[in-house]
Amino acid sequence: MLYLIGLGLNRDGISKFGLEALGRCKKIYLENYTVNFPYPLSDLQELAIKKTITLADREKVESLELVDEAKKLDVALLVYGSPLTATTHISLIQECKRLGVKYKVIYSASILDAVAESGLQLYKFGKTASMPKWDPAKNFTPDSFMEIIKQNQSIDAHTLLLVDINLWSTDALEQLKQSAKNHNFKLGKIVLCQALGTSKAKFIYQTIKELEENTKIHPPYCFIIPAKLHFIENEILQEFVEKFSY
């Protein structure tokens, strides 16, 4: 059987159901290519009841090798947040169905839940976009995420902008600023969501220029590009600015 187990947003985020499943598993993998963990990975070893945790990169997960292993024994894939949020892990489920392998998804909190604490109403969010890490040396500077932001703005919808792993805030802000310029899009204040669900959680509502002066941003983080704000949304954002800005 294959278990897809969400770890939630902090070291205590895994559910009791998830811990019980780990106790049954002969092999435990940790997906490590979508997020910078906000806590030491050694903490997970204790959660896994002293069992060995093997890191699984994108190639390992997308090769569907885990499904083959799950034909013969109980296998777990640990995923930060919730297993099917902003990932391609649905392909593992499809492969299990195709091969007749049993599977179980054990959900947990995700970034899609946590951003609601910003005060921005979840039903007013449009498409979620992702910002990849640029590599100018290889002429890799994709900025198509700006088109999604513009589409959302056209219907007064907020945009959750997820940031690639190992893309630090200074570089991400520069990429966002350059991409907006390339697409003739004027950015006003944006929301930086830092380490949500942890003791370092912050919502910072500032301009890019102001954010660039902030040297204390901790991963994992993401951005929200707000559209037209309801007066209640605006009030709550202002409260968070006062409470959480440095």
PAZAPA-4460 file (N, C-alpha, C; in steps of 0.05 Angstrom, whole numbers, plus 32768, in hexadecimal, padded with zeros to 4 digits):
% residues 246
    n_x    n_y    n_z   ca_x   ca_y   ca_z    c_x    c_y    c_z   seq   type   mol
   8011   7FE8   8000   8000   8000   8000   8012   8019   8000     1      M     A
   8009   802D   7FF2   8017   8046   7FF1   8008   805B   8001     2      L     A
   8016   8068   8014   800A   807D   8024   8017   8098   801B     3      Y     A
   8006   80AB   8014   800F   80C7   800F   8007   80D7   8028     4      L     A
   801B   80DF   8037   8016   80EA   8052   801E   8107   8053     5      I     A
   800C   8119   805A   8012   8135   805D   801F   813B   8078     6      G     A
   8034   814B   8078   8042   8152   8091   8037   816C   809E     7      L     A
   8025   817A   8090   801B   8193   809A   8031   81A8   8097     8      G     A
   802F   81BE   80A6   8040   81D5   80A3   8055   81D8   80B9     9      L     A
   8054   81C6   80CD   8068   81C7   80E2   806E   81AB   80EC    10      N     A
   8081   81A9   80FE   808A   818E   8107   8075   817E   8114    11      R     A
   805F   818B   811E   804A   817C   812B   8031   817A   8119    12      D     A
   8035   817F   80FF   801E   8181   80ED   8013   8166   80E3    13      G     A
   8023   8151   80E5   801A   8137   80DB   8003   812D   80EE    14      I     A
   7FF0   8120   80E2   7FD9   8117   80F2   7FDF   80FD   8100    15      S     A
   7FCE   80F7   8114   7FD1   80DD   8122   7FCD   80C6   810E    16      K     A
   7FBB   80C9   80FB   7FB7   80B5   80E6   7FD1   80B1   80D7    17      F     A
   7FDF   80C7   80D0   7FF8   80C5   80C1   800D   80B7   80D1    18      G     A
   800F   80BC   80EB   8023   80AF   80FC   801D   8091   80FD    19      L     A
   8004   808A   8100   7FFD   806D   8101   8004   805F   80E7    20      E     A
   8001   806D   80D1   8008   8061   80B7   8026   805D   80B5    21      A     A
   8035   8070   80BE   8053   806D   80BE   805B   8055   80CD    22      L     A
   804D   804F   80E3   8054   8037   80F3   8051   801D   80E4    23      G     A
   8040   801D   80CF   803C   8005   80BF   804E   8003   80A8    24      R     A
   805B   8019   80A0   806A   8019   8087   8086   800D   808A    25      C     A
   808E   7FFF   8076   80A9   7FF3   8075   80BD   8006   8069    26      K     A
   80B3   8018   8057   80C5   802C   804B   80B7   8048   804D    27      K     A
   80C8   805C   8054   80BD   8077   8056   80CF   808A   8046    28      I     A
   80C2   8099   8035   80D0   80AC   8024   80C6   80C9   802B    29      Y     A
   80D8   80DB   8027   80D1   80F8   802B   80D6   8107   8012    30      L     A
   80C1   8112   8007   80C3   8123   7FEF   80D1   813D   7FF6    31      E     A
   80E8   8142   7FE9   80F9   8159   7FF3   80FF   816D   7FDD    32      N     A
   80EE   816F   7FC9   80F5   8181   7FB3   80E1   8198   7FAE    33      Y     A
   80CE   819B   7FC0   80BA   81B0   7FBB   80BA   81C7   7FD0    34      T     A
   80C9   81C3   7FE6   80C8   81D8   7FFB   80E1   81D7   800C    35      V     A
   80E9   81EE   8016   80FE   81F0   802A   80F0   81EB   8046    36      N     A
   80F7   81D6   8053   80EA   81CF   806C   80F1   81E4   8082    37      F     A
   80DD   81EB   8092   80E1   81FF   80A7   80EB   81F3   80C1    38      P     A
   80F1   81D9   80C1   80FB   81CC   80D9   810F   81B6   80D0    39      Y     A
   8121   81AE   80E3   8135   819A   80DB   8128   8180   80D3    40      P     A
   8133   8174   80BE   8128   815A   80B4   812C   8144   80C9    41      L     A
   813F   8148   80DB   8144   8134   80EF   812B   8130   8101    42      S     A
   811A   8146   8103   8102   8144   8113   80EF   812F   8108    43      D     A
   80F0   812B   80ED   80DE   8117   80E1   80E6   80FB   80E8    44      L     A
   8100   80F7   80ED   8109   80DC   80F5   80FB   80D3   810E    45      Q     A
   80F7   80E5   8121   80E9   80DE   813A   80CC   80D8   8135    46      E     A
   80C0   80E7   8122   80A4   80E2   811B   80A0   80C6   810F    47      L     A
   80B5   80BD   8100   80B3   80A4   80F1   80B9   808C   8103    48      A     A
   80B7   808F   811D   80BA   8079   812F   80D5   806B   812B    49      I     A
   80E9   807B   8129   8105   8072   8126   810A   8063   810C    50      K     A
   80F8   8064   80F9   80FD   8057   80E0   810D   806A   80CD    51      K     A
   811B   805E   80BB   812B   806D   80A8   811A   807C   8094    52      T     A
   8120   8095   8090   8112   80A5   807C   8125   80AA   8065    53      I     A
   811C   80A4   804D   812D   80A7   8035   8123   80BF   8025    54      T     A
   8135   80D1   801E   812D   80E8   800E   8126   80E0   7FF2    55      L     A
   8111   80EB   7FE7   8108   80E4   7FCC   8107   80FE   7FBC    56      A     A
   8118   80FF   7FA7   8119   8117   7F96   8103   8114   7F81    57      D     A
   8101   8129   7F70   80EC   8129   7F5B   80EE   8110   7F49    58      R     A
   8106   8109   7F41   8109   80F2   7F30   80FF   80D8   7F3D    59      E     A
   8104   80D5   7F56   80FB   80BD   7F65   80DD   80BC   7F65    60      K     A
   80D0   80D2   7F6C   80B3   80D2   7F6F   80A5   80D0   7F54    61      V     A
   80AF   80DF   7F40   80A1   80DF   7F26   80A7   80C5   7F16    62      E     A
   80BB   80B6   7F1E   80C0   809C   7F10   80AB   8087   7F18    63      S     A
   809C   808D   7F2D   8087   807B   7F37   8091   8061   7F43    64      L     A
   80AB   8061   7F4A   80B7   8049   7F57   80A9   8042   7F71    65      E     A
   809F   8057   7F7F   8092   8052   7F98   807A   8041   7F95    66      L     A
   806C   8043   7F7F   8054   8033   7F7A   805C   8016   7F77    67      V     A
   8072   8011   7F69   807C   7FF5   7F66   8083   7FE9   7F81    68      D     A
   8090   7FF8   7F92   8096   7FEE   7FAD   807D   7FE9   7FBD    69      E     A
   8069   7FF9   7FB9   8050   7FF7   7FC8   8040   7FDE   7FC0    70      A     A
   8048   7FD1   7FAB   803A   7FB8   7FA3   8040   7FA2   7FB8    71      K     A
   8057   7FA4   7FC5   8060   7F8E   7FD6   8060   7F95   7FF4    72      K     A
   8062   7FB0   7FFA   8064   7FB8   8016   8058   7FD3   801A    73      L     A
   8054   7FDB   8033   8049   7FF5   8039   805E   800B   8037    74      D     A
   8059   801F   8026   806C   8034   8020   805F   804F   8026    75      V     A
   806E   8061   8031   8063   807C   8037   8074   8091   8028    76      A     A
   8066   80A5   801E   8073   80BD   8013   806A   80D4   8024    77      L     A
   807D   80E0   8032   8077   80F8   8043   8079   8111   8032    78      L     A
   8066   8122   8034   8065   813B   8024   8060   8153   8036    79      V     A
   8070   8167   8034   806B   8180   8044   8050   818C   803C    80      Y     A
   8041   8195   8050   8026   819F   804A   8013   8188   8047    81      G     A
   8003   8189   8032   7FF0   8174   802C   7FF8   8167   8012    82      S     A
   7FF5   814D   8010   8002   813E   7FFA   7FFA   8146   7FDD    83      P     A
   7FE1   8150   7FDA   7FD8   8155   7FBE   7FD6   8173   7FB9    84      L     A
   7FE2   8184   7FC9   7FE1   81A1   7FC6   7FFA   81AA   7FB7    85      T     A
   7FF6   81B6   7FA0   800B   81C2   7F90   8021   81AE   7F89    86      A     A
   801A   8195   7F85   802D   8180   7F7D   8021   8170   7F66    87      T     A
   8031   815E   7F5C   8028   814C   7F46   8024   8130   7F51    88      T     A
   8020   812E   7F6B   801E   8113   7F77   8005   8104   7F70    89      H     A
   7FF3   8111   7F62   7FDB   8103   7F59   7FE3   80ED   7F45    90      I     A
   7FFA   80F0   7F38   8003   80DB   7F25   8009   80C1   7F34    91      S     A
   8011   80C3   7F4D   8016   80AA   7F5D   7FFB   809C   7F61    92      L     A
   7FE7   80AB   7F67   7FCC   809F   7F6B   7FC2   8092   7F52    93      I     A
   7FC6   80A0   7F3C   7FBD   8094   7F22   7FCC   807B   7F1B    94      Q     A
   7FE5   807A   7F22   7FF5   8061   7F1C   7FEC   804B   7F2F    95      E     A
   7FE5   8051   7F48   7FDB   803D   7F5A   7FC1   8031   7F4F    96      C     A
   7FAF   8042   7F46   7F96   8039   7F3B   7F9B   8027   7F23    97      K     A
   7FAD   802F   7F12   7FB3   8020   7EF9   7FBD   8004   7F00    98      R     A
   7FCE   8002   7F15   7FDB   7FE8   7F1B   7FCC   7FD9   7F31    99      L     A
   7FB6   7FE4   7F3B   7FA8   7FD7   7F50   7FB6   7FD7   7F6B   100      G     A
   7FC6   7FEB   7F70   7FD4   7FEE   7F8A   7FC3   7FFF   7F9D   101      V     A
   7FC0   7FF6   7FB5   7FB1   8005   7FC8   7FC0   801E   7FD0   102      K     A
   7FB1   8034   7FD6   7FBE   804D   7FDF   7FAC   805B   7FF2   103      Y     A
   7FB8   806D   8001   7FA9   807D   8014   7FB6   8099   8016   104      K     A
   7FA6   80AE   8013   7FAF   80C9   8016   7FA7   80D3   8032   105      V     A
   7FBB   80DC   8041   7FB6   80E7   805C   7FBD   8105   805B   106      I     A
   7FA8   8115   805C   7FAB   8131   8058   7FB4   8140   8071   107      Y     A
   7FBE   8158   806D   7FC5   8169   8083   7FC3   8186   807A   108      S     A
   7FCA   8199   808C   7FC8   81B5   8085   7FDB   81BC   806E   109      A     A
   7FD3   81CF   805D   7FE4   81D8   8047   7FE5   81F6   8046   110      S     A
   7FF5   8200   8034   7FF8   821D   8030   7FDD   8229   8027   111      I     A
   7FCD   8219   801A   7FB3   8224   8010   7FA0   8229   8027   112      L     A
   7FA4   821B   803E   7F94   8221   8056   7FA0   8239   8064   113      D     A
   7FBA   8239   8067   7FC7   824C   8079   7FC5   8269   806F   114      A     A
   7FC5   826D   8054   7FC4   8289   804A   7FAB   8298   8052   115      V     A
   7F96   8289   805A   7F7D   8296   8062   7F81   82A8   807B   116      A     A
   7F96   82A2   808A   7F9B   82B2   80A2   7FA4   82CF   809B   117      E     A
   7FAB   82D3   8082   7FB2   82EE   8078   7F9A   8300   8079   118      S     A
   7F82   82F5   8079   7F6A   8304   8078   7F5E   8305   805C   119      G     A
   7F6E   82FD   8048   7F64   82FC   802D   7F52   82E4   802A   120      L     A
   7F3A   82E8   801E   7F26   82D4   801D   7F2C   82BF   8009   121      Q     A
   7F2C   82A5   8011   7F35   8290   8000   7F25   828E   7FE6   122      L     A
   7F0B   8294   7FE7   7EFB   8291   7FCF   7F01   82A7   7FBB   123      Y     A
   7F11   82BB   7FC3   7F19   82D0   7FB0   7F34   82CB   7FA3   124      K     A
   7F40   82B4   7FA8   7F59   82AC   7F9B   7F53   82A0   7F80   125      F     A
   7F65   82A7   7F6C   7F63   829B   7F52   7F76   8284   7F4F   126      G     A
   7F81   8281   7F38   7F95   826B   7F33   7FAE   826F   7F44   127      K     A
   7FB9   8259   7F4D   7FD3   825A   7F5B   7FE9   825A   7F47   128      T     A
   7FFE   8269   7F4B   8015   826A   7F39   802E   8262   7F48   129      A     A
   8042   825A   7F38   805C   8252   7F44   8072   8262   7F37   130      S     A
   8085   826A   7F48   809D   8279   7F3E   80B5   8266   7F3F   131      M     A
   80BF   825E   7F28   80D7   824D   7F27   80F1   825E   7F2C   132      P     A
   8105   8250   7F34   811F   825D   7F39   812D   8261   7F1E   133      K     A
   8134   827A   7F18   8141   8281   7EFF   815E   8278   7EFE   134      W     A
   8167   8272   7EE6   8183   826C   7EE1   818C   827B   7EC8   135      D     A
   8192   8295   7ECB   8199   82A6   7EB3   81B0   829A   7EA3   136      P     A
   81C3   828C   7EAF   81D9   8280   7EA1   81D0   826C   7E8C   137      A     A
   81B9   8260   7E91   81AD   824C   7E7E   8195   8258   7E6F   138      K     A
   8193   8273   7E71   817D   8281   7E63   8162   8276   7E6D   139      N     A
   8160   8270   7E86   8147   8266   7E92   813C   827B   7EA5   140      F     A
   812A   828C   7E9A   811E   82A1   7EAA   8100   82A2   7EA5   141      T     A
   80F1   828C   7EAA   80D4   828C   7EA4   80C5   829F   7EB6   142      P     A
   80B2   82AD   7EAA   80A2   82C0   7EBA   8084   82BE   7EB2   143      D     A
   807C   82A6   7EA9   8060   82A3   7EA0   804D   82A4   7EB8   144      S     A
   8057   82A2   7ED0   8046   82A5   7EE8   8038   82C0   7EE9   145      F     A
   8045   82D4   7EDC   8039   82EF   7EDB   8020   82EF   7ECB   146      M     A
   801D   82DE   7EB7   8004   82DD   7EA8   7FED   82D3   7EB9   147      E     A
   7FF4   82C0   7ECB   7FDF   82B6   7EDD   7FD7   82CC   7EF1   148      I     A
   7FEA   82DB   7EFA   7FE4   82F2   7F0C   7FD2   8306   7EFE   149      I     A
   7FD8   830C   7EE5   7FC8   831F   7ED6   7FAC   8315   7ED1   150      K     A
   7FAA   82FB   7ECB   7F8F   82EF   7EC7   7F7F   82F2   7EE0   151      Q     A
   7F8B   82EB   7EF7   7F7D   82ED   7F10   7F75   830A   7F16   152      N     A
   7F87   831C   7F11   7F80   8339   7F16   7F69   8342   7F05   153      Q     A
   7F66   8337   7EED   7F51   833F   7EDB   7F35   8338   7EE6   154      S     A
   7F34   8325   7EF8   7F1B   831D   7F04   7F1B   8323   7F23   155      I     A
   7F2C   8336   7F2B   7F2F   833E   7F47   7F34   8326   7F59   156      D     A
   7F45   8314   7F51   7F4C   82FD   7F61   7F69   82FF   7F6A   157      A     A
   7F6E   82F7   7F84   7F89   82F7   7F8F   7F99   82E0   7F83   158      H     A
   7FB3   82E2   7F83   7FC4   82CD   7F79   7FD7   82C3   7F8F   159      T     A
   7FD7   82A9   7F94   7FEB   829C   7FA5   8002   8295   7F93   160      L     A
   8019   82A0   7F99   8031   829B   7F89   8045   828A   7F99   161      L     A
   8047   8271   7F92   8059   825E   7FA0   8075   8262   7F95   162      L     A
   8089   8260   7FA6   80A5   8265   7F9F   80B5   824B   7F9F   163      V     A
   80C5   8248   7F8B   80D5   8230   7F87   80E8   822B   7F9F   164      D     A
   80EF   8212   7FA4   8101   820B   7FB9   811C   8218   7FB4   165      I     A
   8129   8221   7FC9   8144   822D   7FC8   8145   8247   7FB9   166      N     A
   812E   8254   7FB6   812D   826F   7FAA   8129   8282   7FC1   167      L     A
   813E   828F   7FC9   813E   82A0   7FE0   812F   82BA   7FDA   168      W     A
   8126   82C7   7FEF   8113   82DD   7FED   811F   82F4   7FDC   169      S     A
   8138   82FB   7FDF   8144   8311   7FCF   8142   830B   7FB1   170      T     A
   8148   82F3   7FAA   8147   82EB   7F8E   812B   82EA   7F84   171      D     A
   8119   82DF   7F95   80FD   82DC   7F8C   80F0   82F8   7F88   172      A     A
   80F6   830B   7F99   80EB   8326   7F96   80F6   8333   7F7D   173      L     A
   8110   832E   7F77   811B   8339   7F5E   810E   832D   7F46   174      E     A
   8109   8313   7F47   80FC   8305   7F30   80E0   8310   7F2C   175      Q     A
   80D2   8314   7F43   80B6   831E   7F41   80B6   833A   7F36   176      L     A
   80C8   834A   7F3F   80CA   8366   7F35   80D0   8367   7F17   177      K     A
   80E3   8356   7F0F   80EB   8356   7EF2   80D5   834B   7EE1   178      Q     A
   80C7   8336   7EEB   80B1   832A   7EDC   809A   833D   7ED8   179      S     A
   8094   834C   7EED   807F   8360   7EEB   8086   8375   7ED6   180      A     A
   809F   837D   7ED6   80A8   8391   7EC2   80A5   8386   7EA6   181      K     A
   80AD   836C   7EA2   80AB   835F   7E88   808E   835E   7E7E   182      N     A
   807B   835C   7E90   805F   8359   7E89   804F   8373   7E8C   183      H     A
   805D   8389   7E90   8050   83A3   7E94   803A   83A2   7EA9   184      N     A
   8041   8395   7EC0   802E   8393   7ED6   8038   83A2   7EED   185      F     A
   8028   83B3   7EF8   8030   83C4   7F0F   8029   83B5   7F29   186      K     A
   803D   83AF   7F39   803A   83A2   7F52   8037   83B7   7F68   187      L     A
   8022   83B4   7F78   801F   83C5   7F90   802A   83B5   7FA8   188      G     A
   801C   83B8   7FBF   8024   83A8   7FD6   801D   838B   7FD2   189      K     A
   802F   837A   7FDB   802A   835D   7FD9   802C   8351   7FF5   190      I     A
   8023   8339   7FF8   8024   832B   8012   803A   8316   8011   191      V     A
   804D   8317   8023   8060   8302   8026   8058   82F0   803D   192      L     A
   8054   82D7   8038   804B   82C4   804C   8063   82B2   8054   193      C     A
   806C   82B5   806D   8084   82A8   8076   807F   8291   8089   194      Q     A
   8089   8279   8083   8089   8262   8095   806E   825E   80A3   195      A     A
   8059   825F   8094   803E   825D   80A0   803B   8242   80AE   196      L     A
   802D   8244   80C5   8029   822C   80D5   803F   8227   80E9   197      G     A
   8054   8237   80E9   806A   8233   80FB   806C   824B   810E   198      T     A
   807F   8249   8121   8083   825F   8134   808E   8278   8127   199      S     A
   8098   8275   810E   80A4   828C   80FF   8090   8298   80EB   200      K     A
   8077   8290   80ED   8063   8299   80D9   8060   82B7   80DA   201      A     A
   805F   82C3   80C2   805B   82E0   80C0   804C   82E5   80A5   202      K     A
   803B   82FA   80A6   8031   8306   808D   803C   8322   808C   203      F     A
   8049   8328   8076   8055   8342   8073   8049   834F   805A   204      I     A
   803B   8365   805E   802C   8373   8048   803B   838D   8041   205      Y     A
   804C   838C   802C   805D   83A2   8025   8061   83A3   8007   206      Q     A
   806E   83B9   7FFE   8076   83BA   7FE2   808F   83A9   7FDE   207      T     A
   8096   83A3   7FC5   80AE   8394   7FC0   80C7   83A2   7FCA   208      I     A
   80C7   83BC   7FC7   80DE   83CC   7FD1   80E2   83C9   7FEF   209      K     A
   80CC   83CA   7FFD   80CD   83C6   801A   80D6   83AA   8022   210      E     A
   80CB   8396   8013   80D2   837B   8019   80F0   8375   8013   211      L     A
   80FA   8382   7FFF   8116   837E   7FF8   8129   8387   800E   212      E     A
   8120   8399   801F   8130   83A3   8035   812F   8391   804E   213      E     A
   811D   837D   804C   811A   836A   8062   812C   8352   805F   214      N     A
   813F   834F   8071   8153   833A   806F   814E   8323   8081   215      T     A
   8136   8322   808D   8130   830D   80A1   8119   82FB   8099   216      K     A
   8116   82F7   807F   8101   82E6   8075   8109   82C9   8076   217      I     A
   80F9   82B8   8083   8100   829C   8086   80F0   828B   8073   218      H     A
   80FC   8277   8066   80ED   8264   8056   80DF   8250   8069   219      P     A
   80CA   8242   805E   80BF   8246   8043   80AC   825F   8043   220      P     A
   80AA   826B   802C   809A   8283   802A   808D   8283   800E   221      Y     A
   8078   8293   800B   806B   8297   7FF2   8060   82B3   7FF1   222      C     A
   8056   82BB   7FDA   804A   82D6   7FD6   802D   82D4   7FD0   223      F     A
   801E   82E9   7FD8   8003   82EC   7FCE   8003   8307   7FC0   224      I     A
   7FF9   8307   7FA7   7FF5   8320   7F98   7FD8   8327   7F9A   225      I     A
   7FD1   833A   7FAC   7FB5   8340   7FB0   7FA8   834E   7F98   226      P     A
   7F8F   8348   7F94   7F7F   8358   7F81   7F70   836D   7F91   227      A     A
   7F59   8376   7F87   7F4A   838A   7F95   7F41   837F   7FB0   228      K     A
   7F47   838F   7FC5   7F42   8385   7FE0   7F26   838E   7FEA   229      L     A
   7F18   837B   7FF7   7F00   8381   8006   7F09   8391   801E   230      H     A
   7EF8   83A2   8029   7F01   83B3   803F   7F09   83A3   8058   231      F     A
   7EFC   838C   805B   7F04   837A   8072   7F1F   836E   806D   232      I     A
   7F25   8366   8054   7F3F   835B   804E   7F54   8370   8053   233      E     A
   7F4F   8388   804B   7F62   839E   804E   7F68   83A3   806C   234      N     A
   7F52   83A3   807C   7F55   83A8   8099   7F67   8392   80A6   235      E     A
   7F62   8379   809E   7F71   8363   80AB   7F8E   8364   80A2   236      I     A
   7F93   836A   8088   7FAF   836C   807F   7FBE   8382   808E   237      L     A
   7FB1   8398   8093   7FBE   83AE   80A1   7FC4   83A5   80BE   238      Q     A
   7FB3   8396   80CA   7FB8   838C   80E5   7FD1   837A   80E5   239      E     A
   7FD3   8369   80D1   7FEA   8357   80CF   8004   8366   80CA   240      F     A
   8002   837C   80BB   801A   838C   80B6   8025   8396   80D0   241      V     A
   8013   83A1   80E1   801B   83AC   80FB   8026   8396   810E   242      E     A
   801A   837F   810D   8021   8369   811F   803A   835B   8117   243      K     A
   803E   8357   80FD   8053   8345   80F5   806B   8352   80E6   244      F     A
   8068   836B   80DE   807F   8377   80D0   8096   837B   80E3   245      S     A
   80AE   837A   80D8   80C7   837B   80E8   80CC   8398   80F1   246      Y     A
***
